[in-house]
Amino acid sequence: MVNLEQVLNLFRRRAEDASASYRQRVDAISLHNHHKVLEAFRKMRVSDHHFKGGTGYGYGEYGKDTLDQLFARVFGTEDALVRPHIVSGTHAITLCLFGTLRPGDELLSATGTPYDTLQKVIGFPHRTLNSLVEWGVTYRQVELTSEGYLDLQGVVEAVSPRTRMVLIQRSRGYQWRPSIPVASIQELVGAIKAKHPHVVCFVDNCYGELVEEREPTEVGVDLMAGSLIKNPGGGIVPAGGYVVGKTKYVKMAAARLFAPGLGTAVGAWPEGYRQIFQGLFLAPHVVGEALKGAIWTSAFLTSLGFEVSPKPWEPRTDIIQAVRLETPERLVAFCRGLQQGSPVDSHILPEPSGIPGYADQVVMAGGTFIQGSSIELSADGPVRPPYAVYIQGGLSQEYVKLGVLHAVRYLIEQGELQFPDLSI
Ligand SMILES: *Cc1c(COP(=O)(O)O)cnc(C)c1O
């Protein structure tokens, strides 16, 4: 008689074998991005004194400017704004939207309904206090095709004389659709610029950094933003966000972060900037580990009969692994099990709850060192059909495996999943 541990071990090893060649593909991308980051550090002549924090107005923190230039090099842009004062990815994106858009302008989403928290920022579908819509910016969106791809022609035709910015969300967010590869973004931006060169192409790059060899800003995107407690923070940055792009637009975002006329030399961070430098340095490796963990997870959960996206063999442009769990009970149980396989708060039972910025209740597993960090292993999902869980991050692929094994074990113990059939 075989016990559950033996069966799970067998399925783990099978998934390792089945996904080996796909995980190996990550190595080449990872090395390319390691090289890119190292060269940026060398060119910027990063030194110990760049790490020093300050007080008061924050003048004399010499690392800030170097940090900006470092990100600009890695993302292939003219300029960057990288600050722990940016509280989240949503905040970084908000700086770009409010910095660039003026009353009477139109924002056009090329990727359908934006990420949950951005709907509040835009004021769509419901008007919210101080949202873009309340400021007199109009908003429209072009839906993705039924297969979840960019509708190139639809977007180009939807651009009106008032359209100032096109918003492209690279990652799927909480949607059951493929993420948008950099090559597709390149194609779209090329098509938009050919007819409407004045339109600002903006990318929400959350979860996408360093997953491919090129970033969207290397293929024509004007402005882009993301979070430092996701990919580019390498799992060690305690807080912050970044904006990269053309100098003109980065300056506009900076004027929203602090105040018009203050520039970017202000803003003290007494703890200093070492972790942000070091986090970027580690990011290519950590993103690679998260990707390999996601590819294995995809193969493992497929072998247990779940529908997954992406499939193990599909190329990736973000670190998210989505899995359809089909019932709210399974969604909650999966997150509870994954939480049990986390290094911090493993004894805590996640419950679905309302969180600021999200319309539906969300259940989240995240036993992470940095609160809410999703480059560390985490899983979450809104409690709405198809009750998909979105798994992302992992500081090592081994920890991803252990976490997901905990989740599956818990599903079985709770009667939410049958004892795996050895004959498959
Ligand atoms: C994480 C994320 C954001 C921003 O979320 P924060 O929690 O505010 O950092 C925006 N868009 C997408 C697609 C995301 O995944």
The ligand as an SDF file (V2000), in Angstrom:
LIG
                    3D

 15 15  0  0  0  0  0  0  0  0999 V2000
    0.7270   43.9460   -8.7900 C   0  0  0  0  0  0  0  0  0  0  0  0
    0.1500   44.6240   -9.9630 C   0  0  0  0  0  0  0  0  0  0  0  0
   -0.1230   45.9980   -9.9660 C   0  0  0  0  0  0  0  0  0  0  0  0
    0.1530   46.8810   -8.7990 C   0  0  0  0  0  0  0  0  0  0  0  0
   -0.1540   46.3170   -7.6020 O   0  0  0  0  0  0  0  0  0  0  0  0
    0.4660   46.8510   -6.2260 P   0  0  0  0  0  0  0  0  0  0  0  0
   -0.0510   45.8450   -5.2580 O   0  0  0  0  0  0  0  0  0  0  0  0
   -0.0900   48.2000   -6.0250 O   0  0  0  0  0  0  0  0  0  0  0  0
    1.9410   46.8610   -6.3380 O   0  0  0  0  0  0  0  0  0  0  0  0
   -0.6110   46.5490  -11.1160 C   0  0  0  0  0  0  0  0  0  0  0  0
   -0.8390   45.8110  -12.2230 N   0  0  0  0  0  0  0  0  0  0  0  0
   -0.5830   44.4990  -12.2490 C   0  0  0  0  0  0  0  0  0  0  0  0
   -0.8420   43.7260  -13.5040 C   0  0  0  0  0  0  0  0  0  0  0  0
   -0.0780   43.8650  -11.1350 C   0  0  0  0  0  0  0  0  0  0  0  0
    0.1970   42.5660  -11.1710 O   0  0  0  0  0  0  0  0  0  0  0  0
  1  2  1  0
  2  3  1  0
  2 14  2  0
  3  4  1  0
  3 10  2  0
  4  5  1  0
  5  6  1  0
  6  7  2  0
  6  8  1  0
  6  9  1  0
 10 11  1  0
 11 12  2  0
 12 13  1  0
 12 14  1  0
 14 15  1  0
M  END
$$$$
